[in-house]
């Protein structure tokens, strides 16, 4: 992510990267979410005052929970402990957690690199995108027989 206009400060980056990598951890050939989705999440949060407030409070809550539970910051605890903290946040702050997961998934699963690694095309659906199967127009026969079902205005 570029160091210019961004929501997460340099001191917040390790926390958000750690959180994103627990939502979608790196596995085999697939990169973790922080590598792919961090810029997307940052841009979404930066572009919305509602998300900015939600993420500001939510990210602080994650680190406070880690300190209160394990006497360490979120980035310093074990992965299973991070997962416990995130499960608690999911229950206690569902609006924040829902947006966190949604923005992470949106940034990750729309990335051309991830789509390629998953073996999917990144073409637009239409026009001139994915090939559509030929339809069975005989299925529309009953609708056509009914005739016009609206009034000319």
C-alpha positions in Angstrom: 0.0 0.0 0.0 1.3 3.4 -0.8 2.3 5.6 2.1 0.4 8.6 0.8 -3.3 9.3 1.4 -4.5 6.5 3.6 -6.7 5.8 6.6 -4.5 3.4 8.6 -1.5 5.1 10.1 2.0 3.4 10.1 1.4 2.5 13.8 -2.0 0.8 12.9 -0.7 -1.1 9.9 0.6 -4.1 11.9 -2.7 -4.5 13.7 -4.9 -4.3 10.5 -2.5 -6.6 8.6 -2.7 -9.2 11.4 -6.5 -9.0 11.6 -6.8 -9.4 7.8 -4.5 -12.4 7.8 -6.6 -14.1 10.4 -9.8 -13.5 8.3 -8.0 -14.9 5.2 -4.7 -16.5 6.1 -2.0 -17.4 3.6 -2.3 -21.0 2.5 -0.3 -23.0 0.0 -0.3 -20.8 -3.2 -2.9 -18.4 -1.9 -1.6 -15.1 -0.3 -3.0 -13.7 2.9 -5.6 -11.0 2.9 -3.2 -8.3 4.0 -1.1 -8.7 0.9 -4.1 -8.5 -1.4 -7.0 -6.6 0.3 -5.3 -4.0 2.6 -5.4 -1.2 0.0 -9.0 -2.0 -0.8 -10.1 -2.0 2.9 -8.1 1.2 3.5 -9.7 2.9 0.6 -13.2 1.9 1.5 -12.7 3.1 5.1 -11.1 6.3 4.1 -13.9 7.0 1.7 -16.7 6.7 4.2 -17.2 8.6 7.4 -19.4 5.8 8.7 -16.8 3.2 8.1 -14.1 5.4 9.5 -15.9 5.7 12.8 -16.8 2.0 12.8 -13.2 0.9 12.0 -11.7 3.4 14.4 -13.7 2.0 17.3 -13.5 -1.6 16.2 -9.8 -1.8 15.7 -9.2 -0.1 19.1 -11.6 -2.6 20.6 -9.6 -5.5 19.1 -6.3 -4.3 20.7 -7.9 -3.5 24.0 -9.5 -7.0 24.2 -6.1 -8.6 23.5 -4.5 -6.5 26.2 -7.2 -7.2 28.7 -7.3 -10.9 27.9 -3.7 -11.8 27.3 -1.7 -8.8 28.6 -0.3 -8.3 25.1 -1.2 -6.5 21.9 -3.1 -8.4 19.2 -0.1 -8.6 17.0 1.9 -10.3 19.8 -0.4 -13.1 20.7 -0.7 -16.6 19.1 -3.0 -17.2 16.2 -5.5 -19.3 18.2 -5.7 -16.4 20.7 -6.2 -13.9 17.8 -9.1 -16.1 16.6 -10.6 -16.1 20.1 -10.4 -12.3 20.2 -12.0 -12.0 16.8 -14.8 -14.4 17.7 -15.5 -12.2 20.7 -15.5 -9.1 18.6 -17.9 -10.8 16.1 -20.4 -11.3 19.0 -19.9 -8.0 20.8 -19.5 -5.7 17.7 -21.4 -7.4 14.9 -21.7 -4.2 12.8 -18.0 -3.6 12.8 -17.1 -7.3 12.3 -19.6 -7.7 9.4 -18.1 -4.7 7.6 -14.6 -5.9 8.3 -15.3 -9.3 6.8 -17.3 -7.8 3.9 -14.6 -5.3 2.9 -11.9 -7.9 3.3 -13.7 -10.4 1.1 -14.6 -7.8 -1.5 -11.0 -6.7 -1.7 -9.6 -10.2 -1.8 -12.0 -12.0 -4.1 -12.2 -9.3 -6.7 -8.5 -9.1 -7.1 -7.3 -10.4 -10.5 -4.4 -12.2 -9.0 -6.6 -14.2 -6.6 -9.1 -14.9 -9.4 -6.3 -16.3 -11.5 -5.0 -18.4 -8.6 -8.5 -19.8 -8.2 -8.7 -20.6 -11.9 -11.4 -18.1 -12.6 -11.7 -15.6 -15.4 -11.6 -11.9 -14.5 -13.6 -11.0 -17.6 -16.7 -8.9 -17.3 -19.8 -11.1 -17.4 -21.1 -9.3 -20.5 -20.7 -8.0 -23.2 -18.0 -10.1 -24.7 -17.2 -11.6 -21.3 -18.1 -15.1 -20.1 -19.7 -17.4 -22.6 -23.4 -18.0 -21.9 -24.9 -21.4 -22.5 -27.6 -21.6 -25.2 -31.0 -21.3 -23.5 -34.0 -23.5 -24.0 -36.6 -21.1 -25.5 -39.3 -23.8 -25.5 -39.6 -23.1 -21.8 -41.0 -19.7 -22.6 -43.8 -21.1 -24.8 -46.5 -20.8 -22.1 -45.6 -17.1 -21.5 -45.7 -16.3 -25.2 -49.1 -18.0 -25.5 -50.6 -15.8 -22.8 -50.0 -12.8 -25.0 -49.6 -9.2 -24.0 -50.2 -8.7 -20.3 -49.9 -4.9 -20.2 -51.8 -1.9 -21.6 -50.3 0.4 -24.2 -49.9 3.9 -22.8 
